[in-house]
Each structure stands twice: as structure tokens, then as C-alpha cells.
Amino acid sequence: MLDIIIKNGIIIDGSGKKRYISDIGVKDNYIYKIQSNIEDCAVRYIDAKGLIVSPGFIDAHGHSDFTIFINNFGESKIRQGITTEVVGNCGFTAGPIVSEHKNEQLQYLANTIVLNDEMEKIWDWKSQKSFLDYSSRDGVSFNLAPLVGHGMIHVGVMGFDQRKPTHDEMDKMKALLKSELDSGFYGLSTAFQYEPGNFIDMDEIAELCEMIRDYGGIYAIHMRDEGKDLIPCVKHAIEIARRTGVRIQISHLKATYKPNWGKVNEALTLIDEAEDAGLDVGFDVYPYTAYGSGLIDLVPPWAKRDGPKEMVNLLKYEETRRRAVKDMEEGLEDWETIMVCDEWDECVKVALLKSDKNKKYEGMTIKKIAEDMKCTPYEAVIQLLIDEDASVKCIFFAMCEKDLVYAMSHPEACFGTDGRACATYGELSKGSVHPRYYGTYPRIMGHYTREEKVLTLEEAVKKSTSLPAERFNIRKRGAIKEDYFADITIFDPDKIIDTATFENPHQYPKGIEYVIVNGQMVIEKGFHTGNLPGIVLNKIAGVKD
């Protein structure tokens, strides 16, 4: 007796090979058999005639670890066909918290999550594994493939000090990293763009990457700059691979701000040359021309060097505030922001705020907020950061379609959301979030594949399944194969499309008919079944501890 038989589906198996029609039998957690006209008995049958049956999508770059502890249904991710998500990206993770520098670590997290006073009190995860175990204690809709954030490890050991770590401090960092790797984590992530990333020395990263290499893990890197210095930063990532032999994944490859459009071509050439030289360098991309980050990005680097809390204190002084506004208006030689663009204040949209006082500004551009505050856009930025303790999530409209299509078309491009799981109800329905949280894969399969014909459906599925599984060494997932885990997404190729917009992002996509995770039905005819079969994956075991 099989658990599920999927009848007459058009199978795109994730390999990139041509589609074919067959039945699939699911038993326990696995794909038990693939053959025409399976005649076994089953608990249930799915008629997939005319539908695409593909491996469940693997989000190569997600941040749902910062929302599933609030709502473990992960609706905006599972409803777009995601069955596994790589979490712990961009250097930010909930743990490991180190008591000596806990306050600095909470400051560091202000750029990625809004924590109220009550949450800060209980935020004391001694490891990222303990946080994920807590978050998934009652199950979760999709699997989690975890990385640990270098930023949390670094700040936990030495705060925001702008110096090289001592020998003892380096040993402490390595011990924290080793603990997570021994728990089955897939690797380490870094964000050089955010303090203290701007001050991290190559030697520190190299020592940690050598450990990751020895564990067969991966190093995911959010580069220091994705605009003016995109090419030097790609070279920096490649040099880490050359120096240590570690596998590198460049996060959300793009060229920000109009003066830099076109540089993606050169970046991809460098990646190809590195591969030809025997280095293992990959990248991921999401299908939008706007990115998400914190409003703190618009503040000059000198104001942020001691962390967000100290920045807020500095900006309360009139003299410091005037200096910051002057630098924001005139720019600094080694600092590039979206403010170099014309009408920049219309290209920055506030997504999520901490205080009730300013909730009316969510979904508004800086230009509109400044008009309401009756001040300049630069002063509005500073006032918001002071009011919100630096915790202001934003959307920046800064990339071009041509670069995006070029990156998506590259044969080694993995797809990811760079987003977290949200929902159309409850706490996670708040804020004007990026539509990629809801629409990434339906947008790829619908808009870019069916409508724009940027990719074939076979190519799009491969970049969403087997390719990220291969990059992150996620075993027995990402393909429709016998004895692989039954993570399966079934969609209508004529109807699949994203509906989330920048104006109204909290909308689920269309055309996703069924999503199966570890052999259990989670999405059926567009509705969540209540099943929560997802697990925290273990790189060592391939499954949960």
C-alpha cells in the first residue's frame, strides 16, 4: 500500500532533461517508484493530468529563521512551492548569543529583525541550533538547511571593536563555529556590507573558511559592495576560494544604482574564469529589480562603526546630525548609497517599523515621509532611525531588468527569495514587505519562463531544485528520483504566476496545486492542510538528528 500515487503528471525531474509523462508512487518519506500506470493501491490519488510535477523548490537564500518562531506554518514560502530553504544567510542568525556581548549582538540584529523589549529579554540562544530546534518544536511546513551567521559569532566574541581578533578570540570564534558544524550545519554566512563586516580582516575569514572546507561545508558571502565596487568584491570572494579551497556562494548577485548597471556581465565572467581555474564559486539571484535592507544603509559609515545603538545616540546631537546630513547630501569618496541617484527619495520605500508612532509610514517612500514630517529627506531618514532605534526595514529600487535577465540566464544561477516566510494573517501580515517573500518562484515559472521566455521550464526548475541541492550538498532532495525524499511541487504551467506587488505584497500566488514535503501533503488545491512535516536538515546525517 502506497501513501500517494500521482497519476499522469508531466514530470520535470530537476535535471534539466526534457519532460515526460509518468506516475509517481510515494511511500513513507520517499519517492517509492516512477513508472507508467502504477496499479498499486494507495491511501490517496492525485490526478495530475496537464500539470507539472517537479521537485519541491529549494530556496537557496532565505531568512525564514526570523519568522517561523512566530508562525511555523511558513505560508508565503510553502504556498509558492518551496519545500526546503537555506536559512542563516547574510551573517545574521539568532544565535549563538554570548552573554559578554549580548547587547552588541542585539544591536547587530537590528538591521534584520525588529525585536521588542520583551523579545530581547528572552533572546538568549546559546547556539543557532537551539534556536532552530525551538522554532521547529511543533513542526514546520518546509525543511530548513541551516547556516550560521559569522556576524553573530564575531560580535559575540569581540563586539564592534575595529581590530584583528587576538589568538584567544580567534579560538573562541572557531569553537562557536565548530559547535554548529558538529550539529550538522551546512556552512557559514557573512555580510561584509554591515558593521562590523566592513572591518573584518581576510585572515579571520580564511581561518574560519579552512574549517568549513574541512567539514565539506559552504561559505555564503554577502559582499561589501554591490555597486561601484562590485567587481573588486567579486574578486575578493574568489580570492577567499583560491586561498582556502572552500566552496563559495555569492549571495543575491546584482549591480545596484544606475551608474553601475552592466557590471553583472563582468562579474559573471570572473565567476566563469574562477570555475575554469578549478575553484568552486557559485551565486544566487532573485527575480526582482529592488532589494531589501535596513534604512541604516543610508547613514555614513563613520556614524555606524560602533553599532546601531551608539549611532542613534550620536545622531541625537545637533552637530553630529548636521555632519551626517552634509555627508548624505554631498557623499563621501569611499561610500556609495542610493542617494547618488536622482530622485533617490522616491526609490526608497519603508517596509516595516518598530513603534506604533510611525506605523502610518509603512509602505511610504522617503519623499512622502519627509513631506509629512515637513523636513528634508535626509533629515527624515535620521529622525526615523532615532525614533525606531535603528530598526527600519526598507525596499530599495536600484537594479535594472537587463542585468537581472543576464544573471538569471547563466547556467550556474541558483534561485532564492532573500526573504522570510510571511502570511496574510496575524503578526506576519504586518508591514509592506518585499513581494519576493510571496512570489519568487511563481514569478520565475510564470512571468520569466512562460511570458518572457527567458528560460525554458526545464531550466527554471533545475535552477530551483537540483542546482541548489548540489551547491549546498543537500542530499536526496532536489530531484524526482526513486529513493529520494518525496518533496514535490505540482503546478499548472498555464496559470502559475505571482500576485504579490510592491503596493500590495501580502498575496499568495496562483497555479500551485499541491505541495508535498517528506511524503505528506501540505498544500492541496491552494489550501494548507495543517500538516507540518518539515524538519531541520542535518548535513552529516542528511536528515534530522
C-alpha positions as CSV (number, residue, x, y, z in Angstrom):
1,M,0.0,0.0,0.0
2,L,1.4,3.4,-1.1
3,D,0.6,6.6,0.7
4,I,0.1,8.7,-2.5
5,I,0.0,8.0,-6.2
6,I,0.4,10.9,-8.6
7,K,-1.2,9.9,-11.9
8,N,-0.4,11.1,-15.4
9,G,1.8,14.1,-14.4
10,I,4.2,15.9,-16.7
11,I,7.4,15.2,-14.8
12,I,10.2,17.8,-15.0
13,D,12.7,15.9,-12.8
14,G,15.1,18.8,-11.9
15,S,18.0,17.5,-14.0
16,G,17.3,19.9,-16.9
17,K,16.3,17.0,-19.1
18,K,13.2,17.0,-21.2
19,R,9.8,16.5,-19.5
20,Y,8.0,13.2,-19.7
21,I,4.6,11.8,-18.6
22,S,4.5,9.1,-15.8
23,D,3.0,8.1,-12.4
24,I,4.8,8.6,-9.1
25,G,4.3,6.4,-6.1
26,V,5.1,7.9,-2.6
27,K,5.6,5.7,0.5
28,D,6.6,6.9,3.9
29,N,9.0,9.9,3.3
30,Y,10.2,8.7,-0.1
31,I,9.5,8.5,-3.8
32,Y,9.0,4.8,-4.0
33,K,8.5,4.2,-7.7
34,I,8.3,6.2,-11.0
35,Q,6.6,4.3,-13.9
36,S,3.7,4.4,-16.3
37,N,0.4,3.3,-14.9
38,I,1.2,2.3,-11.4
39,E,-1.5,-0.1,-10.3
40,D,-0.7,-0.4,-6.6
41,C,-3.3,0.6,-4.0
42,A,-2.8,3.9,-2.3
43,V,-4.3,5.9,0.5
44,R,-4.9,8.7,-1.9
45,Y,-4.6,9.6,-5.6
46,I,-3.8,12.8,-7.3
47,D,-4.8,13.3,-10.9
48,A,-2.0,15.5,-12.3
49,K,-3.0,15.3,-15.9
50,G,-1.9,18.6,-17.6
51,L,0.1,19.6,-14.5
52,I,3.9,19.9,-14.0
53,V,5.2,17.6,-11.3
54,S,8.6,18.9,-10.2
55,P,10.9,18.5,-7.2
56,G,10.0,20.9,-4.4
57,F,11.7,24.2,-4.9
58,I,14.8,24.8,-2.8
59,D,15.2,28.4,-1.7
60,A,19.0,28.9,-2.0
61,H,18.9,32.1,0.1
62,G,16.2,32.7,2.7
63,H,15.7,34.3,6.1
64,S,12.6,32.4,7.4
65,D,14.5,31.5,10.6
66,F,13.5,35.0,11.7
67,T,9.8,34.3,11.3
68,I,9.0,30.6,11.7
69,F,9.4,31.0,15.5
70,I,6.4,33.3,15.3
71,N,4.3,31.3,12.8
72,N,5.7,27.8,11.9
73,F,3.2,27.4,9.0
74,G,5.6,29.4,6.8
75,E,2.7,30.2,4.5
76,S,4.3,32.6,2.0
77,K,7.1,30.1,1.3
78,I,5.2,26.8,1.2
79,R,2.4,28.2,-1.0
80,Q,4.9,29.1,-3.7
81,G,6.2,25.6,-3.8
82,I,9.2,25.8,-1.5
83,T,9.9,22.6,0.3
84,T,13.4,23.4,1.6
85,E,15.0,26.7,2.5
86,V,18.7,27.5,3.2
87,V,18.5,29.8,6.2
88,G,21.0,31.7,8.3
89,N,22.2,34.0,5.4
90,C,23.9,37.4,5.3
91,G,25.8,36.9,8.6
92,F,22.6,37.2,10.6
93,T,21.3,34.4,12.9
94,A,19.5,34.3,16.2
95,G,22.4,32.6,17.9
96,P,24.9,31.9,19.2
97,I,24.3,34.5,21.9
98,V,27.4,35.1,24.0
99,S,26.5,36.8,27.4
100,E,29.5,39.0,27.4
101,H,28.4,40.8,24.2
102,K,24.7,40.1,24.1
103,N,23.7,43.8,24.0
104,E,26.0,44.3,21.0
105,Q,24.6,41.2,19.3
106,L,21.0,42.5,19.7
107,Q,22.2,45.8,18.2
108,Y,23.7,43.9,15.3
109,L,20.4,42.1,14.6
110,A,18.5,45.5,14.4
111,N,19.3,45.6,10.7
112,T,17.4,42.4,10.0
113,I,14.7,41.9,12.7
114,V,12.6,44.2,14.9
115,L,12.8,42.9,18.4
116,N,10.6,44.5,21.1
117,D,11.7,44.8,24.7
118,E,10.0,41.5,25.7
119,M,11.6,39.5,22.9
120,E,15.1,41.0,23.7
121,K,14.8,39.7,27.3
122,I,14.2,36.1,26.2
123,W,16.6,36.2,23.2
124,D,19.4,34.1,24.7
125,W,20.0,31.2,22.3
126,K,23.4,29.7,23.1
127,S,23.6,28.2,19.6
128,Q,21.7,28.7,16.3
129,K,20.8,25.0,16.5
130,S,19.0,25.5,19.8
131,F,17.0,28.4,18.2
132,L,16.0,26.3,15.2
133,D,15.1,23.3,17.4
134,Y,12.8,25.7,19.4
135,S,11.3,27.2,16.3
136,S,10.5,23.8,14.8
137,R,9.4,22.1,18.0
138,D,5.8,21.7,16.8
139,G,6.8,21.1,13.2
140,V,7.2,23.4,10.2
141,S,5.8,23.4,6.7
142,F,9.1,23.0,4.9
143,N,12.6,21.8,5.6
144,L,15.4,24.1,6.9
145,A,19.0,23.7,5.7
146,P,20.9,25.9,8.2
147,L,24.0,28.1,8.0
148,V,25.3,30.0,11.0
149,G,26.0,33.8,10.8
150,H,29.6,35.0,11.0
151,G,28.4,38.4,12.2
152,M,26.8,36.9,15.3
153,I,29.9,34.9,16.1
154,H,32.3,37.8,15.6
155,V,30.2,40.3,17.6
156,G,29.6,37.7,20.2
157,V,33.4,37.3,20.8
158,M,34.7,40.9,20.3
159,G,31.7,43.3,19.9
160,F,32.1,46.1,17.4
161,D,35.9,46.6,18.0
162,Q,37.7,47.6,14.8
163,R,40.7,45.4,15.0
164,K,42.0,42.0,14.3
165,P,41.0,39.3,16.8
166,T,43.6,38.1,19.2
167,H,44.7,34.4,19.2
168,D,42.3,33.6,22.0
169,E,39.4,35.4,20.3
170,M,40.0,33.6,17.1
171,D,40.0,30.3,19.1
172,K,36.6,31.3,20.6
173,M,35.1,32.0,17.2
174,K,36.3,28.7,15.8
175,A,34.9,26.9,18.8
176,L,31.4,28.5,18.2
177,L,31.6,27.7,14.5
178,K,32.7,24.1,15.2
179,S,29.8,23.6,17.6
180,E,27.3,24.5,14.8
181,L,29.1,22.4,12.2
182,D,29.2,19.4,14.5
183,S,25.5,19.8,14.8
184,G,25.1,19.3,11.1
185,F,25.1,22.8,9.8
186,Y,25.8,23.3,6.1
187,G,28.3,26.2,6.5
188,L,28.8,29.9,7.4
189,S,27.4,33.1,6.0
190,T,29.0,36.6,6.1
191,A,27.8,40.1,5.4
192,F,30.7,42.4,4.7
193,Q,28.3,45.2,4.0
194,Y,27.1,45.6,7.6
195,E,29.1,46.7,10.6
196,P,31.3,45.0,11.8
197,G,31.7,43.3,8.4
198,N,33.3,46.4,6.9
199,F,36.2,45.9,9.3
200,I,36.7,42.1,9.0
201,D,40.2,41.1,8.0
202,M,40.8,38.4,5.3
203,D,42.9,36.4,7.8
204,E,39.9,36.0,10.1
205,I,37.7,34.8,7.3
206,A,40.4,32.5,5.9
207,E,40.8,30.6,9.2
208,L,37.1,30.0,9.5
209,C,36.8,29.0,5.9
210,E,39.5,26.4,6.3
211,M,37.4,24.8,9.0
212,I,34.3,25.0,6.7
213,R,36.3,23.4,3.9
214,D,37.4,20.5,6.2
215,Y,33.7,19.9,7.1
216,G,32.8,19.9,3.4
217,G,30.6,23.0,4.0
218,I,29.9,26.1,2.1
219,Y,30.7,29.8,2.7
220,A,27.9,32.2,1.6
221,I,29.1,35.7,1.2
222,H,27.0,38.9,1.1
223,M,29.7,41.2,-0.5
224,R,30.8,44.5,0.9
225,D,29.5,46.4,-2.1
226,E,27.2,45.5,-4.9
227,G,27.5,48.8,-6.8
228,K,30.6,50.8,-7.6
229,D,33.0,48.2,-6.2
230,L,31.0,45.1,-7.3
231,I,34.0,43.8,-9.4
232,P,36.6,44.2,-6.7
233,C,34.2,42.5,-4.3
234,V,33.7,39.5,-6.6
235,K,37.4,39.2,-6.9
236,H,37.7,39.3,-3.1
237,A,35.2,36.4,-2.9
238,I,37.1,34.5,-5.5
239,E,40.4,35.1,-3.6
240,I,38.9,33.5,-0.5
241,A,38.1,30.4,-2.5
242,R,41.6,30.4,-4.0
243,R,43.3,30.9,-0.7
244,T,41.3,28.3,1.3
245,G,39.8,25.9,-1.2
246,V,36.4,26.5,0.4
247,R,33.2,26.4,-1.8
248,I,31.9,29.9,-2.2
249,Q,28.3,31.0,-2.8
250,I,27.9,34.7,-3.7
251,S,24.6,35.9,-2.3
252,H,22.0,37.7,-4.4
253,L,24.3,38.8,-7.2
254,K,23.3,42.2,-8.7
255,A,24.6,45.6,-9.7
256,T,22.9,48.4,-7.6
257,Y,22.5,52.0,-8.8
258,K,22.3,53.2,-12.3
259,P,26.0,54.2,-12.7
260,N,26.9,50.5,-12.2
261,W,24.3,48.8,-14.4
262,G,26.0,46.5,-16.8
263,K,28.7,45.3,-14.3
264,V,26.8,41.9,-13.8
265,N,28.3,40.8,-17.1
266,E,31.8,41.3,-15.9
267,A,31.1,39.7,-12.6
268,L,29.8,36.6,-14.3
269,T,32.9,36.4,-16.5
270,L,35.0,36.4,-13.4
271,I,33.0,33.6,-11.8
272,D,33.3,31.6,-15.0
273,E,37.1,32.1,-15.1
274,A,37.3,31.0,-11.4
275,E,35.4,27.8,-12.3
276,D,37.7,27.2,-15.2
277,A,40.6,27.5,-12.8
278,G,39.2,24.8,-10.6
279,L,37.6,26.9,-7.9
280,D,34.1,26.3,-6.7
281,V,32.3,29.6,-6.9
282,G,28.5,29.9,-7.4
283,F,25.8,32.5,-6.9
284,D,22.1,33.0,-6.4
285,V,19.7,35.6,-7.7
286,Y,16.1,36.6,-7.1
287,P,13.7,37.8,-9.9
288,Y,13.2,41.5,-8.9
289,T,14.9,44.8,-9.6
290,A,14.5,46.0,-6.0
291,Y,16.4,44.8,-2.9
292,G,15.5,44.8,0.8
293,S,17.8,46.1,3.6
294,G,17.8,48.5,6.5
295,L,17.4,52.3,6.4
296,I,20.6,52.3,8.4
297,D,22.4,51.8,5.0
298,L,21.8,55.5,4.2
299,V,23.9,56.7,7.2
300,P,27.6,57.5,6.6
301,P,29.9,54.7,7.7
302,W,31.6,56.8,10.4
303,A,28.4,57.0,12.4
304,K,27.8,53.3,12.4
305,R,31.2,52.0,13.3
306,D,30.3,51.3,17.0
307,G,27.0,49.7,16.2
308,P,23.4,50.9,15.8
309,K,22.8,51.9,19.4
310,E,25.8,54.2,19.5
311,M,24.8,55.6,16.1
312,V,21.4,56.5,17.4
313,N,23.0,58.3,20.4
314,L,25.3,60.2,18.1
315,L,22.6,61.4,15.8
316,K,20.7,62.9,18.7
317,Y,23.4,65.6,18.9
318,E,22.8,68.5,16.6
319,E,26.4,68.9,15.5
320,T,26.7,65.2,14.6
321,R,23.3,65.2,12.9
322,R,24.4,68.2,10.7
323,R,27.6,66.4,9.8
324,A,25.7,63.3,8.8
325,V,23.2,65.2,6.7
326,K,26.0,67.0,4.9
327,D,27.7,63.7,4.1
328,M,24.4,62.2,2.9
329,E,23.9,65.2,0.6
330,E,27.4,65.5,-0.7
331,G,28.6,61.9,-0.5
332,L,32.0,60.5,0.7
333,E,34.8,59.2,-1.5
334,D,34.7,55.6,-0.3
335,W,30.9,55.3,0.4
336,E,28.2,54.7,-2.2
337,T,24.4,54.7,-1.5
338,I,21.2,55.1,-3.4
339,M,21.4,58.8,-2.7
340,V,23.8,59.1,-5.6
341,C,20.7,58.6,-7.9
342,D,18.3,61.3,-9.0
343,E,15.1,61.4,-7.0
344,W,16.5,58.8,-4.7
345,D,13.9,59.6,-2.0
346,E,11.3,58.1,-4.4
347,C,13.3,54.9,-4.7
348,V,13.4,54.0,-1.0
349,K,10.2,52.6,0.5
350,V,9.8,51.9,4.2
351,A,8.6,48.3,4.8
352,L,8.5,47.7,8.5
353,L,8.8,49.9,11.6
354,K,9.1,49.1,15.3
355,S,7.0,51.8,17.0
356,D,3.2,52.4,16.8
357,K,4.0,56.1,16.5
358,N,5.3,55.8,12.9
359,K,3.2,52.9,11.6
360,K,1.5,55.2,9.2
361,Y,4.8,55.5,7.3
362,E,4.9,51.8,6.4
363,G,4.6,51.5,2.6
364,M,5.5,55.1,2.0
365,T,8.6,56.5,0.2
366,I,11.1,58.7,2.0
367,K,9.9,61.5,-0.1
368,K,6.3,61.2,1.2
369,I,7.5,60.7,4.7
370,A,9.7,63.9,4.5
371,E,6.7,65.8,3.2
372,D,4.6,64.6,6.2
373,M,7.4,65.4,8.6
374,K,7.9,68.8,6.9
375,C,11.7,68.3,6.6
376,T,14.3,67.3,4.1
377,P,14.5,63.6,3.0
378,Y,17.9,63.3,4.7
379,E,16.5,64.6,8.0
380,A,13.5,62.3,7.7
381,V,15.9,59.3,7.4
382,I,17.8,60.3,10.6
383,Q,14.6,61.0,12.5
384,L,13.1,57.6,11.6
385,L,16.3,55.9,12.7
386,I,16.3,57.7,16.1
387,D,12.6,57.1,16.6
388,E,12.9,53.4,15.7
389,D,16.2,52.5,17.5
390,A,17.7,51.9,14.0
391,S,15.2,49.1,13.3
392,V,13.7,50.2,9.9
393,K,13.3,47.7,7.1
394,C,13.2,49.2,3.6
395,I,12.9,48.3,-0.1
396,F,15.4,50.0,-2.4
397,F,14.6,50.2,-6.1
398,A,18.1,50.1,-7.5
399,M,18.7,47.5,-10.2
400,C,17.9,47.1,-13.9
401,E,16.0,44.4,-15.8
402,K,18.8,43.7,-18.3
403,D,21.3,42.8,-15.6
404,L,18.6,40.6,-13.9
405,V,17.8,38.6,-17.0
406,Y,21.5,38.1,-17.7
407,A,22.2,36.7,-14.3
408,M,19.1,34.5,-14.3
409,S,20.1,33.1,-17.7
410,H,23.5,32.0,-16.5
411,P,23.7,28.2,-16.4
412,E,25.0,28.1,-12.8
413,A,22.5,30.6,-11.4
414,C,20.6,29.3,-8.3
415,F,17.3,30.9,-7.4
416,G,16.4,32.2,-4.0
417,T,14.0,34.6,-2.3
418,D,16.3,36.5,0.0
419,G,13.1,36.7,2.0
420,R,11.3,35.3,5.1
421,A,8.1,33.5,5.5
422,C,5.1,35.7,6.0
423,A,1.3,35.2,6.0
424,T,-1.8,37.1,5.1
425,Y,-3.0,37.0,8.7
426,G,-1.6,37.6,12.1
427,E,1.7,39.1,13.1
428,L,3.4,38.2,9.9
429,S,0.9,40.1,7.8
430,K,2.2,43.4,9.1
431,G,4.4,45.8,7.1
432,S,4.9,46.5,3.4
433,V,7.3,43.6,2.8
434,H,9.1,42.8,-0.4
435,P,6.9,40.8,-2.8
436,R,9.6,38.2,-3.2
437,Y,8.5,36.8,0.1
438,Y,5.4,35.5,-1.6
439,G,6.1,35.4,-5.3
440,T,9.6,34.4,-6.2
441,Y,9.1,31.0,-7.8
442,P,5.7,31.6,-9.4
443,R,7.3,34.8,-10.9
444,I,10.2,32.7,-12.3
445,M,7.9,30.0,-13.7
446,G,5.2,32.3,-14.9
447,H,6.5,35.7,-15.9
448,Y,10.1,34.9,-16.8
449,T,9.5,31.5,-18.3
450,R,6.0,31.4,-19.7
451,E,5.6,35.0,-20.6
452,E,9.1,36.4,-21.3
453,K,10.7,33.1,-22.3
454,V,13.9,34.0,-20.6
455,L,14.3,30.3,-19.7
456,T,12.8,27.0,-20.6
457,L,10.7,25.4,-17.9
458,E,13.2,22.6,-17.6
459,E,16.0,25.2,-17.0
460,A,13.9,27.2,-14.5
461,V,13.1,24.0,-12.5
462,K,16.7,22.9,-12.4
463,K,17.9,26.3,-11.1
464,S,15.2,26.0,-8.4
465,T,15.8,22.4,-7.4
466,S,18.8,20.2,-8.2
467,L,21.3,23.0,-8.7
468,P,20.8,24.5,-5.2
469,A,20.7,20.9,-3.7
470,E,24.1,20.3,-5.4
471,R,25.6,23.7,-4.3
472,F,24.7,23.2,-0.6
473,N,25.2,19.4,-0.6
474,I,21.5,18.8,0.4
475,R,21.3,15.0,-0.1
476,K,18.5,13.1,-1.7
477,R,16.5,16.2,-2.4
478,G,16.0,18.5,-5.5
479,A,15.2,15.7,-8.0
480,I,12.3,13.4,-8.9
481,K,14.1,10.1,-8.4
482,E,13.3,6.8,-6.7
483,D,14.6,6.6,-3.1
484,Y,14.8,10.5,-3.0
485,F,12.7,12.3,-0.3
486,A,9.2,13.0,-1.5
487,D,9.5,16.8,-1.7
488,I,7.2,17.5,-4.7
489,T,5.6,20.6,-6.1
490,I,2.7,20.3,-8.6
491,F,1.7,23.3,-10.6
492,D,-0.3,24.4,-13.6
493,P,2.2,25.7,-16.2
494,D,-0.5,27.9,-17.8
495,K,-1.7,29.5,-14.6
496,I,1.3,29.8,-12.3
497,I,2.0,33.4,-11.5
498,D,2.9,35.8,-8.7
499,T,0.2,38.2,-7.4
500,A,2.2,40.0,-4.7
501,T,3.1,43.5,-5.7
502,F,5.2,46.3,-4.1
503,E,1.9,48.1,-3.4
504,N,0.1,45.0,-2.0
505,P,2.6,42.3,-1.2
506,H,0.6,40.1,1.2
507,Q,-0.9,38.0,-1.6
508,Y,-0.4,34.3,-2.3
509,P,0.4,33.2,-5.9
510,K,-1.8,31.3,-8.3
511,G,-1.3,28.0,-10.0
512,I,0.4,26.0,-7.2
513,E,-2.0,23.0,-6.9
514,Y,-0.2,20.6,-4.5
515,V,3.0,20.7,-2.3
516,I,4.3,17.5,-0.7
517,V,7.0,17.6,1.9
518,N,8.6,14.4,3.2
519,G,5.8,12.4,1.7
520,Q,3.0,14.5,3.4
521,M,0.5,16.8,1.7
522,V,1.0,20.3,2.9
523,I,-0.7,22.4,0.2
524,E,-3.8,20.9,-1.5
525,K,-5.7,22.8,-4.2
526,G,-4.2,26.0,-2.9
527,F,-5.0,25.4,0.8
528,H,-2.8,24.5,3.7
529,T,-3.7,21.1,5.1
530,G,-2.4,21.8,8.6
531,N,0.4,19.1,8.2
532,L,3.8,20.3,9.4
533,P,6.3,17.6,8.2
534,G,9.3,19.9,7.6
535,I,12.4,19.2,9.6
536,V,15.8,20.9,10.4
537,L,18.1,19.1,8.0
538,N,21.4,17.7,9.1
539,K,24.3,17.8,6.7
540,I,26.0,14.9,8.4
541,A,23.0,12.6,8.5
542,G,21.1,14.0,5.6
543,V,18.0,14.2,7.8
544,K,17.1,15.4,11.3
545,D,19.2,14.4,14.3
